[in-house]
Every structure is written in structure tokens, then in C-alpha cells.
């Protein structure tokens, strides 16, 4: 009969541990330095991860740097700390990008695809319920806070567009998560979103920027849903660092057609700030023009969308250009303008 034993580890520090390889695919998990404290281990829980978690609800862990890499995605984090007693997970920063370089991904994808990256400042997950996770693999938390995140999306328009694909709306995406999820809010503080398109013919690039973005996604759940439950997104941001916009999207959880309501408002602004986008992609330059008000209201679901957009503007003057660049004026160009 084997002997039984128990131990309490006040602090355990691992410096430059070896890489871990997960599964048969050789996916790689690596930590630079890791410290663990207030850890209860025994002959009964050391070989069972669920028992180990259940026995250490007040443990803590800190890691200077870690990363996870597989054939598709790379994740990296800096100065991670988890405190079970406070139910908090904190990171100094977080990075995600596809494992393969952008040109390689586009070259090896037969249709248009989005190449997406994410870099953040401090990240904090509050109220993470480790007991519920250990009990039934459910993810329950209060808030996820992302400070100064930078989202980049890049699309080359030269490859053919793959039609006939129905992309799920947010509520349907949450419903498809295979385990229970409930989170009150996801907050973004002073974020930036950059969407870049590459023209299929001229190969010029145009980028739409949302800067100083403050957003909140509320009531994220896929269990115990009532008829009053809706997913709500609110966002304030500056369009190309110029005009303040306000977006609100509300989607019902129980609507069988995934119905949603969207409103968008834009503060008064001059229109020339759009030139970095429309010049390379549309061969049009705005010489002058002012938007006094802009608002959009739309209602949609899986089968139909209807809406109304109103824009009041004045003194609009444009100029037709070629290949995204200005040239000397011609009679034909002046007439077209």
C-alpha cells in the first residue's frame, strides 16, 4: 500500500523552466519565470488537475512572461498574476497574432481573409469564479477590463470573395460556446481599431481608424436566459482622430431571428479628414465640405434589415484622381469632378 502525504508550499519559484508541449500536435506552452504560493499538494491531488484546483482556491500564481503557440495562433502575456482569494487575474499586457506572417497567410488562403492582431496594455479579470470552473467547466466573472488595446484588421481585396457564408451575429456566437459563460461587462478604455484594405487593382492601401475608443459590452451569457435579456454594446470613439461618434447595438437573446437595433451618431465635422481612406480606395479627393449632422438607425434580423440614414452637409467639393494620387488637372478630370 502506497503512503499518503500532504504539504503546504508557501512559495515556489521556477526560473526559466523548460517548454511544455501539449498533445500530439506539439503545441507549445512556455513560461519565463513563475512563482506559486499558498499551495496545498498531496498524494491525492498531485496527479489530478481538478482535485488540485479544488484544494487550492486561495492559492496565487505570478509569471513574468508566458506564451502559447500552435500552428494557427500565438498568444503572449507579460507579468501575469492570479489571486484566488481575490478572484482576480491581472496582466501587464497581452498580445495575439496569427503564427504565420501576414503575406504567408494571404498567399495560402484562396479567398479574401481578415488578418487580425491584438495588443493591449493592462488587462484585469475581476470576479472569476474558480469554484464554478472546477465544478462544471463554466466561466463566470464580473468584468474584463482592457486598457489601451490596439486591434488591427487587414484585408487584401485581390483574392476572390467567398460568398454564401452566413456569419453569426454576436448572440449566436455566444450561444455556440460549448460551456456555460456569464460575464457582466467587458470594458475597453482608450482603445484603437485600425481596418486596412488593399485595392485589388492599384494595390494602394486605405485605413479607417477609430481612436480614443471607450466601449462596453454588457450581459454576456449563454445559460439561464430570460425574455428581458439582451446583449448591449455602447461605444464612443473618434473617427480617424477627427469626429466623435456614438454607437449603440442591442440584440435580443431569445429572438429566433437574432433581431438587433443599431443607432449611430456623428458630431459635426469637416469631410476632408476622410481623404486618407477614400483617395487610395475610391480615387476621389474631398476639397471641401462640412457635415452638420449624421445619424443612422437600423433594425435587422437573419432575413431582413431596414433603416434610415440622414446626413446634412454643405459646401461639398470633390476632385477625381488617378491611382490614389493627385495629378495635373485635365479637362476630362475637371468635368468629372
Secondary structure by P-SEA (a helix, b strand, c coil): ccccbbbbbcbbbbccccccccccccbbbbbcbbbbccccccccccccaaaaaaacccbbbbbcccccccccbbbbbcbbbbbccccbbbbcbbbbbbcccaaaaaaaccccccbbbbbbcbbbbccccaaaaaccccccccbbbbcbbbbbbbbbccccccccbbbbcaaaaaaacccbbbbcbbbbcbbbbbbbbbbccccbbbbbbbccbbbbbcccccccccccbbbbbbbbbbccccbbbbbbbbbbcccccccbbbbbbbccccccccccccccccccccccccccbbbbbbccccccccbbbbbbccbbbbbbbcccccccccaaaaaac
